[in-house]
Amino acid sequence: MIRLQRIGRRNDPSYRIIVNEKSSSPKTGKFIENLGHYDPRLEKGKDLLIKADRVKYWLSVGAQTSGTLHNLLVRERVVTGKKRDVRPFKVITKAKVSEGGLAIPA
């Protein structure tokens, strides 16, 4: 799994781009390889440093990317394809269910 790992102080985020095993907990801080870093506070073009050849290698051996990192890689043209929708899913409330006539199986 290739993903972002948050580092930095409170209200001052920056991220490492790391490779870790899917089964390991993100809280441990352990990772296999550091592939770069991302600082969302900087202007575009200066905010992202990626080892593109290593990212392509890990993708070729079957690693998957997180949604946000995939969108960053598409923006920087490291990978091709469409951006993923990473917004959280909407929760259907009971009021909407009763108004809309959606049936919930018992």
ChimeraX commands (.cxc) that place a marker at each C-alpha (Angstrom):
marker #1 position 0.00,0.00,0.00 radius 0.5
marker #1 position 1.38,3.39,-0.99 radius 0.5
marker #1 position -0.11,6.13,1.14 radius 0.5
marker #1 position 0.44,9.44,2.90 radius 0.5
marker #1 position 1.74,9.43,6.48 radius 0.5
marker #1 position 1.07,12.63,8.39 radius 0.5
marker #1 position 4.01,14.29,10.10 radius 0.5
marker #1 position 4.45,17.76,11.52 radius 0.5
marker #1 position 3.01,19.80,14.33 radius 0.5
marker #1 position -0.62,20.40,15.20 radius 0.5
marker #1 position -2.34,22.61,12.58 radius 0.5
marker #1 position 0.83,22.43,10.45 radius 0.5
marker #1 position 0.50,19.25,8.37 radius 0.5
marker #1 position 3.02,17.74,6.03 radius 0.5
marker #1 position 3.10,14.19,4.75 radius 0.5
marker #1 position 5.56,11.45,3.85 radius 0.5
marker #1 position 4.77,9.26,0.87 radius 0.5
marker #1 position 5.49,5.76,2.11 radius 0.5
marker #1 position 5.12,2.11,1.19 radius 0.5
marker #1 position 3.87,-0.16,3.95 radius 0.5
marker #1 position 2.12,-3.47,4.28 radius 0.5
marker #1 position -1.66,-3.29,4.23 radius 0.5
marker #1 position -1.85,-5.39,7.38 radius 0.5
marker #1 position 0.38,-3.13,9.50 radius 0.5
marker #1 position -1.20,-0.46,11.65 radius 0.5
marker #1 position -0.71,3.17,10.58 radius 0.5
marker #1 position -0.05,4.07,14.22 radius 0.5
marker #1 position 3.21,2.09,14.40 radius 0.5
marker #1 position 5.10,4.45,12.09 radius 0.5
marker #1 position 6.93,1.58,10.40 radius 0.5
marker #1 position 7.24,1.56,6.64 radius 0.5
marker #1 position 9.16,-0.28,3.93 radius 0.5
marker #1 position 10.34,2.68,1.83 radius 0.5
marker #1 position 10.03,6.46,1.82 radius 0.5
marker #1 position 9.08,7.67,-1.68 radius 0.5
marker #1 position 8.95,11.42,-1.10 radius 0.5
marker #1 position 6.99,14.09,0.72 radius 0.5
marker #1 position 3.99,16.40,0.25 radius 0.5
marker #1 position 3.43,19.80,1.89 radius 0.5
marker #1 position -0.10,21.11,1.19 radius 0.5
marker #1 position 0.76,24.60,2.50 radius 0.5
marker #1 position 3.18,25.35,-0.33 radius 0.5
marker #1 position 2.14,26.50,-3.81 radius 0.5
marker #1 position 1.53,23.92,-6.51 radius 0.5
marker #1 position 4.70,22.82,-8.22 radius 0.5
marker #1 position 6.78,23.16,-5.05 radius 0.5
marker #1 position 4.55,21.13,-2.74 radius 0.5
marker #1 position 5.32,17.58,-3.91 radius 0.5
marker #1 position 8.59,15.67,-4.21 radius 0.5
marker #1 position 8.23,12.12,-5.54 radius 0.5
marker #1 position 10.65,9.40,-6.60 radius 0.5
marker #1 position 8.62,8.60,-9.73 radius 0.5
marker #1 position 10.71,5.60,-10.78 radius 0.5
marker #1 position 10.23,3.93,-7.39 radius 0.5
marker #1 position 6.48,4.65,-7.42 radius 0.5
marker #1 position 6.22,3.00,-10.84 radius 0.5
marker #1 position 8.23,0.03,-9.58 radius 0.5
marker #1 position 5.95,-0.51,-6.57 radius 0.5
marker #1 position 2.85,-0.19,-8.75 radius 0.5
marker #1 position 4.31,-2.76,-11.17 radius 0.5
marker #1 position 4.73,-5.32,-8.38 radius 0.5
marker #1 position 1.11,-4.92,-7.27 radius 0.5
marker #1 position 1.07,-2.15,-4.67 radius 0.5
marker #1 position -2.10,-0.05,-4.49 radius 0.5
marker #1 position -2.34,3.66,-3.75 radius 0.5
marker #1 position -4.66,5.48,-1.39 radius 0.5
marker #1 position -7.29,7.70,-3.03 radius 0.5
marker #1 position -5.69,11.04,-2.15 radius 0.5
marker #1 position -2.22,9.92,-3.19 radius 0.5
marker #1 position -3.59,8.55,-6.47 radius 0.5
marker #1 position -5.07,11.99,-7.23 radius 0.5
marker #1 position -1.72,13.65,-6.47 radius 0.5
marker #1 position 0.09,11.21,-8.77 radius 0.5
marker #1 position -2.41,11.90,-11.57 radius 0.5
marker #1 position -1.95,15.66,-11.06 radius 0.5
marker #1 position 1.85,15.30,-11.36 radius 0.5
marker #1 position 1.44,12.92,-14.35 radius 0.5
marker #1 position 3.31,10.07,-12.65 radius 0.5
marker #1 position 0.38,7.74,-13.41 radius 0.5
marker #1 position -2.31,8.07,-16.04 radius 0.5
marker #1 position -6.02,7.73,-15.49 radius 0.5
marker #1 position -8.94,9.49,-13.89 radius 0.5
marker #1 position -8.92,11.00,-10.44 radius 0.5
marker #1 position -10.81,9.09,-7.75 radius 0.5
marker #1 position -13.67,10.53,-5.73 radius 0.5
marker #1 position -12.31,10.57,-2.18 radius 0.5
marker #1 position -15.13,12.40,-0.45 radius 0.5
marker #1 position -16.82,10.47,2.36 radius 0.5
marker #1 position -20.05,8.65,1.60 radius 0.5
marker #1 position -23.30,10.31,2.64 radius 0.5
marker #1 position -25.19,8.63,5.43 radius 0.5
marker #1 position -28.90,8.13,4.81 radius 0.5
marker #1 position -30.80,9.39,7.83 radius 0.5
marker #1 position -34.07,7.91,9.06 radius 0.5
marker #1 position -35.95,11.08,8.08 radius 0.5
marker #1 position -34.83,10.80,4.47 radius 0.5
marker #1 position -35.70,7.11,4.41 radius 0.5
marker #1 position -39.27,7.71,5.58 radius 0.5
marker #1 position -39.79,10.64,3.18 radius 0.5
marker #1 position -38.19,9.06,0.14 radius 0.5
marker #1 position -39.90,5.74,0.55 radius 0.5
marker #1 position -36.67,3.76,0.66 radius 0.5
marker #1 position -37.32,0.39,2.21 radius 0.5
marker #1 position -34.87,-1.03,4.72 radius 0.5
marker #1 position -35.15,-4.81,5.04 radius 0.5
marker #1 position -35.95,-5.95,8.57 radius 0.5
marker link #1:1,2 radius 0.2
marker link #1:2,3 radius 0.2
marker link #1:3,4 radius 0.2
marker link #1:4,5 radius 0.2
marker link #1:5,6 radius 0.2
marker link #1:6,7 radius 0.2
marker link #1:7,8 radius 0.2
marker link #1:8,9 radius 0.2
marker link #1:9,10 radius 0.2
marker link #1:10,11 radius 0.2
marker link #1:11,12 radius 0.2
marker link #1:12,13 radius 0.2
marker link #1:13,14 radius 0.2
marker link #1:14,15 radius 0.2
marker link #1:15,16 radius 0.2
marker link #1:16,17 radius 0.2
marker link #1:17,18 radius 0.2
marker link #1:18,19 radius 0.2
marker link #1:19,20 radius 0.2
marker link #1:20,21 radius 0.2
marker link #1:21,22 radius 0.2
marker link #1:22,23 radius 0.2
marker link #1:23,24 radius 0.2
marker link #1:24,25 radius 0.2
marker link #1:25,26 radius 0.2
marker link #1:26,27 radius 0.2
marker link #1:27,28 radius 0.2
marker link #1:28,29 radius 0.2
marker link #1:29,30 radius 0.2
marker link #1:30,31 radius 0.2
marker link #1:31,32 radius 0.2
marker link #1:32,33 radius 0.2
marker link #1:33,34 radius 0.2
marker link #1:34,35 radius 0.2
marker link #1:35,36 radius 0.2
marker link #1:36,37 radius 0.2
marker link #1:37,38 radius 0.2
marker link #1:38,39 radius 0.2
marker link #1:39,40 radius 0.2
marker link #1:40,41 radius 0.2
marker link #1:41,42 radius 0.2
marker link #1:42,43 radius 0.2
marker link #1:43,44 radius 0.2
marker link #1:44,45 radius 0.2
marker link #1:45,46 radius 0.2
marker link #1:46,47 radius 0.2
marker link #1:47,48 radius 0.2
marker link #1:48,49 radius 0.2
marker link #1:49,50 radius 0.2
marker link #1:50,51 radius 0.2
marker link #1:51,52 radius 0.2
marker link #1:52,53 radius 0.2
marker link #1:53,54 radius 0.2
marker link #1:54,55 radius 0.2
marker link #1:55,56 radius 0.2
marker link #1:56,57 radius 0.2
marker link #1:57,58 radius 0.2
marker link #1:58,59 radius 0.2
marker link #1:59,60 radius 0.2
marker link #1:60,61 radius 0.2
marker link #1:61,62 radius 0.2
marker link #1:62,63 radius 0.2
marker link #1:63,64 radius 0.2
marker link #1:64,65 radius 0.2
marker link #1:65,66 radius 0.2
marker link #1:66,67 radius 0.2
marker link #1:67,68 radius 0.2
marker link #1:68,69 radius 0.2
marker link #1:69,70 radius 0.2
marker link #1:70,71 radius 0.2
marker link #1:71,72 radius 0.2
marker link #1:72,73 radius 0.2
marker link #1:73,74 radius 0.2
marker link #1:74,75 radius 0.2
marker link #1:75,76 radius 0.2
marker link #1:76,77 radius 0.2
marker link #1:77,78 radius 0.2
marker link #1:78,79 radius 0.2
marker link #1:79,80 radius 0.2
marker link #1:80,81 radius 0.2
marker link #1:81,82 radius 0.2
marker link #1:82,83 radius 0.2
marker link #1:83,84 radius 0.2
marker link #1:84,85 radius 0.2
marker link #1:85,86 radius 0.2
marker link #1:86,87 radius 0.2
marker link #1:87,88 radius 0.2
marker link #1:88,89 radius 0.2
marker link #1:89,90 radius 0.2
marker link #1:90,91 radius 0.2
marker link #1:91,92 radius 0.2
marker link #1:92,93 radius 0.2
marker link #1:93,94 radius 0.2
marker link #1:94,95 radius 0.2
marker link #1:95,96 radius 0.2
marker link #1:96,97 radius 0.2
marker link #1:97,98 radius 0.2
marker link #1:98,99 radius 0.2
marker link #1:99,100 radius 0.2
marker link #1:100,101 radius 0.2
marker link #1:101,102 radius 0.2
marker link #1:102,103 radius 0.2
marker link #1:103,104 radius 0.2
marker link #1:104,105 radius 0.2
marker link #1:105,106 radius 0.2
view
